Amino acid sequence: MMYYISATKLAECMKEANLRVEDLRFYTREPMEEVKKFLAGGPTRKADLLNDICNALNMLPERFAKFQTEPGDESDNLAIIHRLKDPSTPVDPDETHYHEWGKEPLVFQHES
């Protein structure tokens, strides 16, 4: 699954939660470089980091992120899982292709 992070909404959430960027090191194992890239917004597949930040904020991701399903998301095939987690696998940069939680049904695309 791909996510599109809104940097402005995430910054508002961090301000609301009284959380500084430096504080996030206590909530994730990701290097601070990766955390800062994530906070800059845009497309990502870093679900673990998204969950870590949501836990730090004590907020759900729909406050600052959209999602997009992709072929293989529901798969239990290890090769597909590795491909989706591979950082070299491109992400869709077009925010209009992403959906807001609760606005549209979650439909998985099956591989052919």
Disulfide bonds with the S-S distance in Angstrom:
none
